[in-house]
Amino acid sequence: MTSIKHGNEDDAPETAPPLSSSNNNNAIGCCTRFAAELFCCGRNSVSMFATQDPDGRVVDLGKSFHSTTTAATTTTSSRWLLLLLSKFILWGWTVSTYILGVVTYTYPHWFMAYISYWTLAYSVVYMTCSLAVVAFAKRSNQQQPQHRQWLLRATWVMYLVAATHGMMVVLLFWLTEYSGNPVSYFLLMGHGGTFALVVLDGAVINRTPVRLKQYLFVLIFGSLFVGWSIVQAAVPIDNPFRDDEGSQYLYNILDWQDKPAESAIVAAMVLFVAMPVFSILFWGISLWGRRYVVDGDGDDDAVARDVHDHEQQQQQQTSDTEVEMPQTELIDAVQY
């Protein structure tokens, strides 16, 4: 990183506000918070993985994701083991549901053709990341390794992806696809059960601080399935569950062969109306009980402070490179 000094210090950009504790009373309105989360510009705008909320409070990522542990005492070790066990149960329950679906499916090669089971796979990925974060939790006085930061961010993003897709699957399946057949264990778990497990882990056990800008990942994963459904209909790729008339569509409401205009409208409504609404819902839920850095916690907030400092360094670097410098000024470049 290159630091550039200018002759006139009055022209230097303002520094970002310091870390704030959970006792910060700089309350802001709901609309202001929403705009700061949604838009990329503005005084209070927050980034996709920001630790600082628009009101100045700093989210404690270590406590939110249980990625840090305190001193190794009998009490803390017991709590960590209990937490690890609970996450292992949720992970095992989700993974076993996925495996059960594959091995009992009539056409196993066609299992991943449907959005329900794409979503089930997202839930497996989220649960695996969430379990790994706790299993490899670091001591609060240790430096956070780079690969663990990426693991934490993967957990952060995949919660919203799995939860949003899960709610969409629950509503679309039970309202548009379910025909009244007997409800089996797998049918229930694959279309609501694992969704409940994801929300339990991400919103209750963890306190995932959802950012609205993370909807970008929800949109990407959703668009991938829409793309697959178009390819499957256009080639076409043979659907073993095709109807008596030979139609290859995956869903009644997504028939690209016979009803392309209606299917395009449905896809657009899901991607740009339903999914954003669901993401906003989970963002609102995440505001409740959010865990913040508290002054006096000592090393317990090390992860939040490390990430916050890194964000401020990036912002400062961006500001420095945007400042126009007269050629008559003396520029000192210091590499560190």
URSUL-V49429 format. One record per pair of residues at least 24 apart in sequence whose C-alpha atoms are under 10 Angstrom apart, sorted by the first residue. I is the first residue (numbers start at 0). GAP is how many residues later the second one is. Records with the same first field share a line. If there is no record, write none. Layout:
# URSUL-V49429
I=GAP  GAP
This chain:
# URSUL-V49429
0=312  313  316  332  333  334  335
1=315  318  319  330  331  332  333  334
2=313  314  317  318  328  329  330  331  332  333
3=313  316  317  319  321  326  327  328  329  330  331
4=315  324  325  326  327  328  329
5=314  317  319  320  323  324  325  326
6=318  319  321  322  323  324  325
7=321
10=312
11=307  308  311
12=303  306  307  309  310
13=302  305
14=297  298  300  301  304
15=295  296  297  299  300
16=35  39  295
17=34  38  39  40  290  291  294
18=32  33  37  38  39  40  274  275  276  285  286  289  290
19=32  33  35  36  37  38  39  272  273  274  275
20=35  36  37  38  39  271  272  273  274  275  276
21=34  35  36  37  38  268  269  270  271  272  273
22=34  269  270  271  272
23=31  32  33  34  270
24=30  31  32
25=28  29  30  31
26=27  28  29  30
27=26  27  28
28=26
33=177  178  246  249  250
34=177
35=176  177
36=173  174  175  176  177  246
37=173  174  175  176  177  242
38=173  174
39=173
45=165  166  167
46=164  165  166  167  264
47=109  162  163  164  165  166  167  168
48=104  107  108  160  161  162  164  165  258  259  262
49=159  160  161  254  257  258  261
50=158  160  241  242  252  253  254  255  256  257  258  260
51=240  241  252  253  255  256  259
52=156  158  239
56=234  235  236  237
57=232  233  234  235  236  243  246  247  250
58=149  150  231  232  233  234  235  242  244  245  246  249
59=147  149  230  231  232  233  234  240  241  242  243  244  245
60=91  95  145  146  147  148  229  230  231  232  239  240  241  242  243  244  246
61=71  72  75  76  77  78  90  229  230  231  238  239  240  241  242
62=143  144  145  227  228  229  230  237  238  240  241
63=92  138  139  140  141  142  143  144  145  225  226  227  228  240
64=65  66  68  69  72  87  90  91  136  137  140  141  142  143  144  226
65=64  65  67  68  69  70  71  72  86  139  140  141
66=63  65  66  67  68  69  70  71  72  73  77  81  82  85  236
67=65  66  68  69  70  71  72  73  74  76  231  232  233  234  235
68=65  67  68  69  70  71  72  231
69=67  68  69  70  71  229  230
70=68  69  70
71=67
79=54  55  57
80=53  54
82=48  51  52  122
83=46  47  48  49  50  51
84=46  50
85=45  115  119
86=40  41  43  44  45  47  48  114  118
87=39  40  42  43  44  46  47
88=42
89=34  37  38  41  104  107  108  110  111
90=32  33  34  35  36  37  38  39  40  103  106  107  110
91=32  35  36
92=31  34  96  100  101  104
93=26  27  29  30  31  32  33  34  95  96  99  100  101  103  104
94=25  26  28  29  30  32  33  99
95=28
96=27  88  89  90  92  93  96  97
97=25  26  88  91  92  96
99=85  86
100=85  86  88  89
103=82
105=134  135
106=132  133  134
108=131
109=128  129  130  131
112=112  115  116  119  126  137
113=111  114  115  136  137
114=50  51  53  54  58  107  110  111  114  135  136
115=49  50  52  53  54  56  57  74  75  76
116=49  52  73  74
117=44  47  48  103  104  107
118=42  43  44  45  46  47  48  49  50  71  72  75  76  102  103
119=42  45  46  49  69  70  71  72  74  75
120=41
121=36  37  38  39  40  41  43  44  76  99
122=35  36  38  39  40  42  43  71  72  74  75
123=34  38  70  74
124=29  30  33  34  37
125=28  29  30  31  32  33  34  35  36  37  72  75  76
126=28  31  32  35  70  71  74  75
127=27
128=24  25  26  27  29  30
129=24  25  26  28  29  68  71  72  76
130=24  70
137=165
138=160  161  163
139=158  159  160  161  162  163
140=157  158  159  160  161  162
141=157  160  161
142=159  160  163
143=158  159  162  163
148=154  158
154=47  53
155=46  51  52  53  54  55  58
156=51  52  53  54  57  58  59  60  61
157=40  44  56  59  60
158=39  40  42  43  44  49  51  59  123
159=38  39  42  48  49  50  51  52  54  55  57  58  118  119  122  123
160=53  54  55  56  57  58  59  60  61  114  118
161=32  33  36  37  40  56  59
162=31  32  33  34  35  36  39  40  55  115  116  119
163=31  35  51  54  58  110  111  112  113  114  115  116  117  118
164=30  53  54  56  57  110  113  114
165=24  25  26  27  28  29  30  32  33  112
166=24  25  28  29  32  107  108  111  112
167=24  27  102  106  107  110
168=26
169=25
171=81  98
172=78
175=75  76  77
176=74  75  76
198=83
201=80  84
202=79  82  83  84  85  86  87
203=81  82  84  85
205=80  84  85
206=78  79  80  81  82  83  84
207=74  75  77  78  79  81  82  83
208=73  74  75  76  77  78  79  80  81  82
209=69  70  72  73  74  75  76  77  80
210=68  69  71  72  73  75
211=64  67  68  70  71  72
212=66
213=65  69
214=60  61  63  64  65
215=60
217=53  57  58  61
218=51  52  53  56  57
219=51
220=50
221=45  48  49  53
222=44  45  47  48
224=42
225=28  37  38  41  42  45
228=25  26  27
229=24  25  26  27  30  33  34
230=25
231=24  25
232=24  25
